[in-house]
Amino acid sequence: MIQAQPKTEVHSSLTDEQQRVVLHDMTTPAKVIAVAGAGKTTTLISRIEHLLAQGVDPSHIGVFMFNKSAQEEFSERLSKRLMSVGHLRSPSVMTFHAFGMKFCRRLEQQGWLPSAKLVTDDFSLVKMLRESLQRLMRSGEKIAMLDEKDWLEDVLLFIDQVKASDLPASIVFDALGWSKERQFFPALYDELERLRKRNNMRFFADLLSDPYELLSELGEPERVRIRGLVPDFRYLLIDEFQDINPCQYELLKLLYPAPCQWMIVGDVQQCIYEWRGASPDIMATQFDKDFSKVITYPLSTSFRFGHAVGLMASSVISENDPDALVIGAGERTRVSFARAPKTGKALLGELKAWVDEGKALSDTAVLVRLYSDMVPVQLALMHKGVPYQLHGDSPLLENRQIRMLMAYLAVIAGGLEGSGAFFRPDDIEYLLTVPSLGASVAQRKTLIQQAKQSPHLLPQIIESVADATDGWRAKKLYERADWLRSLTMYRTDPAQGLAHTLEKLGVYRYFESTSSKDIQTQEKIATCDAFMAYVRGVGGDAKSILEQLATLNERHTDDSHGVHLMTIHKSKGLEFDQVLLSGLQEGRFPYYDEDLSAIDKQAATDLASERRLFYVAITRAKQKLVLLETPSSDEHKRMKLGDIPRAALKSLSLSRFVFEAQPYAVSRICEAWYLDANGEPIDTEKGALFQRYLNAVTPSPALTFRHRVEGKSHLKPGDKVRHDQFGQGVVVRQEQGEKQMIFVDFGEIGLKRFNPKHTQLVKLSSRT
């Protein structure tokens, strides 16, 4: 007996945008652009329910997720929903790696791939890397960096990048633009692959890259046979598609060509994992080229936050995509700047105000772009005993740069006379490795062991290396030994002692020579600077500071009821009632050494990527968003005028992204919206965008926007303007000479010519 299919209707609780996605046809490929908090999980579940109601067998639907926790949560919600409407079977919901694991097993069983053991621990990969490096060196490969701590993290990242791509290792390396000291990475990767395959092993990334490598070398008849080894999916739904990498995408294309229907869901503006291989261009442009007649659906309404964040997010991300719109349909979100100029004090004040409202610390997150921005945050919380949870990064006193400084601080406190002054005995190692002595790996191990047993012999140990060295390097080593002997003279002024040590030993130059990218160098330097600022601020002698740090470290335990601390990358997919953003300085966020985004394509791409990160950060907030910065008087004035600075940005302290978010204009709009406070026109460069936002929401206030043009004109032909004497007019053209004179048509009054530097023209944008 054939059981009748349960009939379902589109839920009335869905928005019009969500219903259009659910009711999409059964054959055409679809792209769903879902902003943060748009209810895409609910929409996808309703889409699956609709497919089942049309008679689609659950085994013909494949749902792909990017991580295990998302897959488990989605599976649970899907199963509950389908059971509630009479569907006893659910489609397959899997991560890419789980799919790859089963696929590899079938390929092995059928003889397409050699049998291999799946190895999941990092130590085995590192061990194999070391063996590969030794093989390279024996074969005569020139390797500039021998200290593993200086290259291991980078080479692991490089391996992931290559496995995520569809290109050879050498091409991937060239695209990364890393330092010449790492030129051995492609050869090391190739050697690692030979060794891995010889030992019949697979790591997680190989679960997809091995099958893709196989299929890409086969002809279509063989591919048809291999497609018989994977589930017979006729409908693919892929979540977080903006994070897909070329290997995943190309593999799925080979396995599930038309007539399999693809529905991809994501938001290019939330792609923040390019550093590990994600390619936003696949969703932005390539998918439309590879699949014919793609239908695009927006999910532009977020139920996470209110209009303030929606307007700010729309304003910022419109710099990347002029058509982007993020509608905030959640409860009202308050937005504010810090109430104190110092990060630590401002943070503590905001947390106190939050708790005074009866809110929990665990509903707050502090987000940073760079780890060094977390240093003053952690120290402030540790000092006041405020509980916190650190996500993803090493605890403050585990950081290598800080431990290095604490090792030199211990020497200042008399640590060469007895190892008791050191935070941990192992810290003595930093005195021999930062900067590196230049000896062989085996020699360094011996010297470090000797120094740990007899700290007072440390200067002599360094001199013994100098004795076996010639020229300039020997001279620097002798100076280093003498410097260590003299450091105790800074006992009562440890901050000065650390500063002189960094300069004398060339530590910052060492960071530069051992880092793969400039951002890594600057991050290490900024971490040192932040710690030294703490040492200066606390005062006291070296011994008391070390004791205080040890006490704070013992007192702090990771508290599940405390404030969440994390980088913005770690916050992806999460939401918090209150979000505090720290480290919003131009040149650090967005990060650049020199802003070349106006003339260099790669720099412009990097800037767009940084902007996506800021967009992700502000859209984590539900009830309150605090920018932990205090604008200067000039920055305050420019924000009130609605200006977005686009030149001479280094003269500003505050990140350009804050100006792009238009916080003052947004505040005025929200006053009109929530308090019915209509008044003067609102100054903003984003008037047309904000008007589009208002037009998309019903009801919304009727507002007028203007932008005062100061200095170099931002007006263009067609812009409506107002002049105090002649009234409203339309810009006809602008001369490109030195003065850039503007011609405005005022109707009956006629054409007028103005110098924008000496005439105030107000740009108008009004509801149409």
C-alpha positions in Angstrom: 0.0 0.0 0.0 1.4 3.4 -1.0 1.2 6.0 1.8 -0.2 9.4 0.7 2.2 12.2 0.9 1.4 14.7 3.7 0.2 18.0 2.3 1.8 21.2 3.6 1.2 24.8 3.0 3.7 27.7 3.2 3.7 28.9 6.8 1.9 32.2 7.3 4.7 33.3 9.7 7.1 33.5 6.8 7.9 36.8 5.1 7.1 37.4 1.5 10.8 37.0 0.7 11.0 33.7 2.5 7.9 32.4 0.9 9.3 33.1 -2.6 12.4 31.0 -1.7 10.2 28.1 -0.4 8.0 28.0 -3.5 10.9 28.2 -6.0 10.4 25.8 -8.9 11.8 22.2 -9.0 14.3 22.6 -11.8 16.0 26.1 -12.0 19.1 26.8 -9.9 18.6 29.3 -7.2 20.8 31.7 -5.3 19.5 33.0 -1.9 21.3 36.0 -0.5 20.5 36.0 3.2 21.6 38.9 5.5 22.7 38.2 9.1 19.8 37.0 11.2 17.4 36.6 8.2 15.9 33.3 9.4 17.5 31.2 6.7 17.4 28.0 8.7 13.6 28.4 9.0 13.4 29.1 5.3 15.5 26.1 4.3 13.5 23.7 6.5 10.3 25.1 4.9 11.8 24.6 1.5 12.6 20.9 2.3 9.1 20.5 3.7 7.7 21.9 0.4 9.9 19.5 -1.7 8.6 16.5 0.3 5.0 17.7 -0.2 5.6 17.6 -3.9 6.5 13.9 -3.7 10.3 14.2 -3.7 11.9 11.2 -1.9 14.0 12.3 1.1 17.0 10.3 -0.2 17.1 12.6 -3.2 17.7 15.7 -1.1 21.2 16.6 0.1 21.9 19.4 2.6 25.5 20.6 3.1 26.7 22.5 6.1 30.2 23.9 6.9 30.6 22.7 10.5 29.5 20.0 12.8 27.6 22.2 15.3 25.6 23.8 12.5 24.8 20.4 11.0 23.6 19.0 14.3 21.4 22.0 15.1 19.9 22.0 11.6 19.3 18.2 11.7 17.5 18.4 15.1 15.2 21.3 14.0 14.5 19.7 10.6 13.6 16.3 12.2 11.3 17.9 14.7 9.5 20.0 12.1 9.1 17.1 9.7 7.8 14.7 12.4 5.3 17.3 13.4 3.7 17.3 10.0 3.8 13.5 9.4 7.1 13.0 7.6 8.9 10.0 9.2 12.1 10.3 7.1 14.5 13.2 6.9 16.9 14.1 4.0 20.6 13.7 4.5 22.2 16.7 6.3 26.0 16.5 6.3 29.2 18.4 6.5 31.6 18.4 3.5 34.1 16.4 5.5 31.5 13.7 6.5 30.5 13.4 2.8 34.2 13.2 1.8 34.8 10.4 4.4 32.1 8.2 3.0 33.0 9.0 -0.5 36.7 8.0 0.0 35.6 4.8 1.6 33.5 3.8 -1.4 36.3 4.8 -3.8 38.7 2.6 -1.8 36.3 -0.3 -1.9 35.9 0.0 -5.7 39.7 0.3 -6.2 39.6 3.9 -7.4 41.7 5.2 -4.5 44.3 3.3 -2.4 43.2 2.4 1.1 44.4 5.0 3.6 44.1 5.6 7.3 42.3 8.7 8.4 44.6 10.6 10.9 42.8 13.3 12.9 45.5 14.6 15.3 47.7 17.6 14.5 50.8 16.0 16.0 50.9 13.3 13.3 50.8 16.0 10.6 53.6 18.0 12.3 55.7 14.9 12.7 55.3 14.1 9.0 56.2 17.7 8.1 59.4 17.5 10.1 60.4 14.3 8.3 59.6 16.0 5.0 61.7 18.9 5.9 64.7 16.7 6.7 64.3 14.9 3.4 64.3 18.3 1.6 67.4 19.4 3.4 69.2 16.1 2.6 68.3 16.6 -1.1 70.0 20.0 -1.1 67.0 22.3 -0.8 68.1 25.7 0.6 66.0 26.6 3.7 66.5 30.0 5.3 64.4 29.4 8.4 65.3 26.5 10.8 63.4 27.6 13.9 60.2 25.7 13.7 58.3 28.2 15.8 58.9 30.8 13.1 57.4 28.8 10.2 55.2 25.9 11.4 51.9 27.9 11.8 52.4 29.4 8.4 53.1 26.2 6.6 50.0 24.5 8.2 47.9 27.4 6.9 49.6 27.1 3.4 48.8 23.3 3.3 45.1 24.1 4.0 45.2 26.8 1.3 46.5 24.4 -1.3 44.1 21.6 -0.4 41.2 24.1 -0.6 42.2 25.3 -4.1 42.2 23.8 -7.5 45.8 25.0 -8.3 49.3 23.7 -7.8 51.2 24.6 -4.6 53.6 26.9 -6.4 50.8 29.0 -7.9 49.0 29.3 -4.5 52.3 30.4 -2.9 52.9 33.1 -5.5 49.4 34.5 -5.0 49.9 34.8 -1.2 52.8 37.2 -1.6 54.7 35.7 1.4 58.3 36.6 2.3 61.2 35.0 0.4 62.3 33.1 3.5 59.2 30.8 2.9 60.0 30.0 -0.7 60.6 26.4 0.3 56.9 25.9 1.2 55.8 24.5 -2.2 58.7 22.0 -2.3 57.9 21.0 1.3 54.2 20.6 0.4 55.1 18.3 -2.5 57.5 16.3 -0.3 54.8 16.0 2.3 52.3 14.7 -0.2 54.7 12.1 -1.5 55.4 10.9 2.1 51.6 10.9 3.0 50.7 8.8 0.0 53.6 6.4 0.5 52.4 5.9 4.1 48.8 5.5 3.0 47.4 8.3 5.2 44.8 11.0 4.9 44.2 14.1 7.0 40.8 15.9 7.1 41.5 18.1 4.1 42.4 15.1 2.0 38.9 13.7 2.3 37.9 16.1 -0.4 41.2 17.0 -2.2 42.0 13.3 -3.0 38.6 12.6 -4.7 38.8 15.9 -6.5 42.3 15.1 -7.8 41.1 11.7 -9.0 38.0 13.0 -10.8 39.7 15.9 -12.4 42.1 13.5 -14.2 39.3 11.1 -15.4 37.2 11.2 -18.6 33.5 11.5 -18.6 32.7 7.8 -18.9 34.7 7.1 -15.7 33.1 10.0 -13.9 29.7 8.6 -14.7 30.7 5.3 -13.0 32.0 7.1 -10.0 28.7 9.1 -9.7 27.1 5.8 -8.9 29.1 5.6 -5.7 27.6 8.8 -4.1 24.0 9.4 -2.9 21.5 10.0 -5.7 20.9 13.6 -4.7 18.6 15.4 -7.2 18.2 18.5 -5.0 21.2 20.2 -3.3 20.8 22.8 -0.6 24.1 24.3 0.4 24.2 26.7 3.4 26.8 29.4 4.1 27.8 29.1 0.4 30.0 32.3 0.6 32.5 30.2 2.5 32.9 27.5 -0.1 36.3 26.9 -1.6 37.3 25.9 -5.1 38.0 22.2 -4.2 34.5 21.7 -2.6 32.7 23.5 -5.4 34.4 21.8 -8.3 34.0 18.4 -6.7 30.3 18.9 -6.2 30.0 20.2 -9.8 31.6 17.0 -11.1 29.4 14.7 -9.0 26.1 16.5 -9.3 25.7 18.2 -12.7 22.3 19.1 -14.2 19.6 18.0 -14.0 20.4 18.1 -10.3 18.9 21.3 -8.9 21.2 23.5 -6.7 19.9 26.0 -4.2 22.8 27.9 -2.6 22.3 30.1 0.5 24.6 32.7 1.9 25.8 36.3 1.9 29.0 37.3 0.0 29.3 40.2 2.4 29.8 37.7 5.3 32.7 35.9 3.6 35.6 36.3 6.1 37.5 33.1 5.7 39.5 33.8 2.6 42.7 33.4 4.5 41.9 29.6 4.7 40.7 29.2 1.2 37.1 30.4 0.9 36.4 32.2 -2.3 33.6 34.8 -2.3 33.8 35.1 -6.1 32.2 31.6 -6.5 28.9 32.8 -5.0 29.2 36.4 -6.3 29.9 35.6 -10.0 31.1 32.1 -10.9 27.9 30.3 -9.9 25.9 32.4 -12.3 28.4 31.7 -15.1 28.4 27.9 -14.4 24.7 27.4 -14.1 22.2 28.7 -16.6 19.1 30.9 -15.7 20.0 31.2 -12.0 17.2 32.9 -10.1 18.4 35.1 -7.2 16.2 35.7 -4.1 17.0 38.2 -1.4 16.4 37.6 2.3 17.1 41.2 3.2 15.2 41.4 6.6 17.0 40.6 9.8 15.1 39.7 12.9 18.2 40.0 15.1 18.6 43.7 15.5 16.6 47.0 15.0 16.8 49.8 12.4 20.0 51.4 13.9 22.2 48.4 13.0 20.2 47.7 9.8 20.9 51.3 8.6 24.6 51.2 9.7 25.2 47.8 8.1 23.5 48.9 4.8 25.6 52.1 4.8 28.9 50.3 5.3 28.4 47.4 3.0 27.0 49.6 0.2 30.7 50.6 -0.3 31.2 47.0 -1.5 27.9 46.5 -3.1 25.8 49.6 -3.9 22.6 47.4 -4.2 23.0 45.8 -0.8 20.3 46.5 1.8 20.0 45.1 5.3 16.6 45.7 7.0 16.6 45.6 10.8 13.2 44.1 11.9 14.2 43.1 15.4 13.8 45.0 18.7 15.4 48.5 18.9 19.2 48.4 19.1 21.0 51.2 21.0 24.3 52.4 19.4 26.9 54.5 21.3 30.5 55.5 21.5 32.8 54.9 24.5 32.3 57.1 27.6 36.1 57.2 28.4 39.2 57.6 26.2 41.1 54.6 27.7 40.0 51.2 26.4 40.1 49.5 29.8 38.2 52.2 31.7 35.6 52.5 28.9 35.1 48.8 28.8 34.6 48.5 32.6 32.2 51.5 32.6 30.0 49.9 29.9 29.9 46.6 31.7 28.9 48.3 35.0 26.1 50.1 33.2 24.9 46.9 31.6 24.9 45.0 34.9 23.1 48.0 36.6 20.3 47.4 34.0 19.9 43.9 35.4 21.6 42.3 32.5 24.0 39.3 32.6 27.7 39.6 31.7 27.4 36.4 29.7 25.1 38.2 27.3 28.0 40.5 26.3 30.8 40.0 23.8 33.9 42.1 23.3 35.0 41.7 19.6 38.4 42.7 18.2 40.0 42.6 14.8 43.5 41.7 16.0 44.7 39.8 19.1 46.8 42.7 20.3 43.6 44.7 20.9 42.6 42.0 23.4 45.6 42.7 25.6 44.3 45.8 27.4 40.8 44.3 27.5 42.1 41.1 29.3 44.3 43.1 31.7 41.5 45.4 32.6 39.1 42.5 33.3 41.8 40.6 35.3 42.6 43.6 37.4 39.0 44.2 38.5 38.2 40.5 38.8 35.6 40.6 36.1 34.9 37.0 34.9 35.4 36.4 31.2 35.5 33.6 28.6 38.2 33.6 26.0 37.3 32.0 22.7 39.8 30.5 20.3 42.9 32.4 21.3 45.6 31.5 23.8 45.2 33.1 27.3 47.0 36.4 27.7 50.0 35.0 29.6 50.4 32.2 27.1 51.1 34.6 24.2 54.6 34.2 22.9 55.4 37.9 22.7 54.2 38.6 26.2 56.0 35.6 27.6 59.2 36.8 25.9 58.8 40.3 27.5 58.1 38.6 30.9 61.3 36.6 30.5 63.3 39.8 30.0 61.3 41.4 32.9 62.5 38.5 35.1 66.1 39.2 34.1 65.5 42.9 35.1 64.1 41.6 38.4 67.3 39.6 39.0 66.3 36.3 37.4 69.9 35.4 36.4 70.7 35.0 40.1 67.9 32.5 40.5 65.2 31.1 38.3 62.5 31.9 40.9 61.9 35.3 39.3 60.6 33.7 36.1 56.9 33.4 35.5 57.6 29.8 34.3 61.0 28.1 34.2 60.5 27.5 30.4 60.5 31.3 29.8 64.3 31.2 29.9 64.1 29.7 26.4 62.8 33.0 25.1 66.1 34.7 26.1 67.9 32.4 23.6 65.4 32.2 20.8 64.0 35.8 20.5 66.0 36.9 18.6 67.4 33.5 17.5 71.0 32.7 18.3 71.5 31.3 14.8 72.9 27.9 16.0 71.6 24.6 14.7 68.4 23.0 16.1 70.4 20.4 18.1 72.8 23.1 19.5 69.9 25.3 20.5 68.2 22.5 22.4 71.4 21.8 24.3 72.0 25.5 25.1 68.4 25.9 26.3 68.7 22.9 28.6 71.9 24.3 30.1 70.3 27.8 30.6 67.3 26.3 32.4 69.6 24.3 34.8 71.9 27.3 35.4 70.3 30.7 34.6 73.3 32.6 36.0 75.4 31.1 33.1 73.2 32.5 30.4 75.6 35.3 29.3 78.4 32.8 29.1 76.3 30.4 27.1 75.6 33.2 24.6 79.3 34.1 24.6 80.2 30.5 23.8 78.1 30.7 20.7 79.8 34.0 19.8 83.2 32.4 20.2 82.3 29.9 17.4 80.9 32.7 15.2 82.7 35.2 13.0 82.3 38.9 12.2 79.3 41.1 12.7 77.1 38.2 14.2 79.8 37.4 16.8 79.9 41.1 17.8 76.1 41.3 18.3 76.1 38.1 20.4 78.9 39.5 22.7 76.8 42.7 23.1 73.7 40.6 23.9 75.5 38.8 26.7 76.7 42.1 28.2 73.3 43.6 27.9 71.7 40.7 29.9 74.3 41.2 32.7 73.4 44.9 32.9 69.6 44.7 32.8 69.2 44.7 36.6 69.9 48.5 36.6 66.3 48.9 35.4 64.8 47.1 38.4 62.8 50.3 39.4 62.0 51.3 35.8 61.1 48.0 34.1 59.2 49.7 31.2 62.3 51.6 30.2 64.4 48.4 30.5 62.0 46.5 28.2 61.9 49.3 25.6 65.7 49.5 25.6 66.0 45.7 25.3 63.7 45.6 22.2 65.8 48.3 20.6 69.2 47.0 21.6 68.5 43.4 20.5 66.6 44.3 17.4 63.6 42.3 18.4 61.2 44.2 16.1 63.5 43.6 13.2 63.6 39.9 14.1 59.8 39.9 14.0 59.9 41.4 10.5 62.4 38.8 9.2 60.5 35.8 10.6 56.9 36.8 9.7 55.2 35.8 6.5 53.2 39.0 6.2 53.5 42.6 7.3 50.3 42.2 9.4 51.9 39.5 11.5 54.9 41.7 12.1 52.8 44.6 13.2 50.6 42.4 15.3 53.6 41.1 17.3 54.8 44.7 17.7 51.4 45.9 18.8 51.1 43.1 21.4 54.5 44.1 22.8 53.5 47.8 22.9 50.2 47.0 24.6 52.0 45.0 27.3 54.6 47.7 27.9 51.8 50.3 28.2 50.5 48.1 31.0 53.9 47.9 32.7 54.2 51.7 32.5 50.7 52.3 33.8 51.0 49.9 36.8 54.3 51.3 37.9 56.4 49.6 40.6 59.5 47.5 40.2 60.0 44.5 38.0 59.6 42.0 40.8 56.2 43.4 42.0 54.8 43.5 38.5 55.7 39.9 37.8 54.1 38.9 41.2 51.0 40.9 40.4 50.7 39.2 37.0 51.1 35.7 38.6 48.4 36.6 41.1 46.0 37.8 38.4 46.6 34.7 36.4 45.9 32.4 39.3 42.8 34.3 40.2 41.3 34.1 36.7 39.6 31.0 35.6 37.5 30.6 32.4 34.0 31.4 33.6 31.0 30.3 31.7 29.1 33.2 33.3 31.6 35.9 32.2 32.0 38.3 29.3 32.8 36.6 25.9 36.1 37.7 24.4 36.9 36.8 20.8 38.1 37.9 17.5 35.5 38.9 14.9 36.4 35.8 12.9 35.4 33.6 15.9 32.0 35.5 16.3 30.7 34.5 12.9 27.3 32.8 13.3 26.9 34.0 16.9 24.8 36.8 18.4 24.8 38.7 21.7 22.5 41.1 23.4 25.4 43.5 23.8 28.5 43.8 21.5 31.5 46.0 22.3 33.9 46.6 19.4 37.5 47.5 20.3 40.5 48.5 18.1 38.7 50.7 15.6 41.6 52.7 14.5 42.4 53.6 10.9 45.4 51.5 9.7 44.6 48.7 12.1 41.0 48.1 11.1 41.0 48.3 8.1 44.6 47.0 8.4 47.1 48.4 5.9 50.7 49.6 6.0 50.1 52.1 3.3 46.6 52.7 1.8 46.9 51.8 -1.9 43.3 50.8 -2.4 42.6 53.6 -4.9 45.3 52.4 -7.3 46.0 48.8 -6.5 43.5 46.0 -7.3 44.8 43.7 -4.6 44.7 46.5 -2.0 41.1 47.3 -3.0 40.2 43.6 -2.7 41.8 43.5 0.8 39.9 46.6 1.9 36.6 45.1 0.7 37.4 42.0 2.8 38.2 44.1 5.9 34.8 45.9 5.4 33.0 42.6 5.3 34.6 41.8 8.7 33.3 45.1 10.2 29.9 44.3 8.8 29.9 40.9 10.5 31.0 42.5 13.7 28.2 45.1 14.0 25.5 42.6 13.0 26.3 40.3 16.0 24.5 42.9 18.3 20.8 42.5 19.2 20.1 45.1 21.9 23.2 47.3 22.2 26.3 48.1 20.1 29.1 50.1 21.7 32.1 51.4 19.6 34.9 51.5 22.2 36.4 54.7 20.7 36.2 58.4 21.5 36.1 60.6 18.4 38.2 63.7 18.3 36.5 67.1 17.8 37.4 67.0 14.1 36.1 63.5 13.7 33.0 64.4 15.6 32.4 67.4 13.3 32.9 65.3 10.1 30.5 62.6 11.4 27.8 65.2 12.2 28.1 66.5 8.6 27.7 63.0 7.3 31.1 63.0 5.6 33.0 59.9 4.6 36.7 60.7 4.4 38.3 59.1 1.3 41.7 60.8 1.3 44.5 61.6 3.8 43.0 58.9 6.1 46.2 58.5 8.1 45.4 61.9 9.6 42.4 60.3 11.2 42.6 58.1 14.2 39.1 56.6 13.9 38.5 53.8 11.4 36.9 54.8 8.0 34.3 52.1 8.6 32.9 54.1 11.5 32.4 57.1 9.1 30.9 54.8 6.5 28.4 53.5 9.0 27.1 57.1 9.4 26.3 56.8 13.2 25.0 60.4 13.6 22.7 60.3 10.6 21.4 56.9 11.7 20.8 58.3 15.2 18.7 61.1 13.7 16.7 58.7 11.6 16.0 56.4 14.6 14.9 59.4 16.6 12.4 60.2 13.9 11.4 56.6 13.7 11.0 55.7 17.4 10.4 59.2 19.0 8.4 60.8 16.1 11.0 63.6 16.1 10.9 64.9 12.5 12.9 68.1 12.1 15.7 69.6 10.0 17.0 67.7 7.0 19.6 65.1 8.0 23.2 65.6 6.9 24.6 62.5 5.3 26.5 61.4 2.2 24.3 58.3 2.1 20.9 60.0 1.7 19.9 58.0 -1.4 20.7 54.7 0.3 18.8 55.7 3.5 15.8 56.8 1.4 15.8 53.4 -0.3 15.8 51.8 3.2 12.9 53.9 4.3 11.0 53.1 1.1 11.4 49.4 1.8 9.8 49.5 5.3 6.2 50.3 6.1 5.5 52.4 8.0 8.5 54.7 8.0 9.1 58.4 8.7 9.1 61.0 5.9 12.6 62.5 6.0 14.8 64.7 3.9 18.5 64.2 3.5 21.2 66.6 2.5 25.0 66.6 2.2 27.0 69.8 2.7 29.8 69.9 0.2 33.0 71.3 1.6 36.2 71.7 -0.3 36.5 69.3 -3.2 33.1 68.7 -4.7 31.4 65.3 -4.4 28.6 66.5 -6.7 27.9 64.9 -10.0 25.5 65.7 -12.9 21.9 65.1 -12.0 22.3 65.7 -8.3 19.7 68.0 -6.8 21.1 70.9 -4.7 19.9 73.9 -2.7 21.5 77.3 -2.7 20.5 79.9 0.0 19.8 82.6 -2.6 18.7 80.7 -5.7 16.8 77.9 -4.1 16.7 74.3 -5.6 18.6 73.4 -8.8 20.1 70.5 -10.7 23.9 70.0 -11.3 24.5 70.1 -15.1 28.2 69.6 -15.2 31.5 70.2 -13.4 34.7 71.5 -14.9 37.8 69.3 -14.5 40.3 72.2 -14.2 42.1 73.4 -11.1 39.0 75.1 -9.6 36.5 72.3 -10.6 33.7 74.9 -11.2 30.2 73.6 -10.9 27.3 74.6 -13.2 23.8 74.4 -11.7 20.4 74.9 -13.5 18.0 76.8 -11.3 15.1 76.6 -13.8 13.6 80.1 -14.4 16.6 81.8 -12.8 18.8 80.0 -15.3 22.3 78.5 -15.2 24.8 79.6 -12.5 28.5 78.8 -12.1 30.0 78.2 -8.7 33.4 77.6 -7.1 32.6 74.8 -4.6 35.3 76.0 -2.2 33.6 79.4 -1.8 29.9 78.5 -2.2 27.8 76.3 0.1 25.7 74.0 -2.0 23.5 71.5 -0.1 23.0 68.2 -1.8 19.3 67.0 -1.5 17.8 63.6 -1.5 14.1 63.3 -0.8 11.5 60.5 -0.8 10.2 59.7 -4.3 
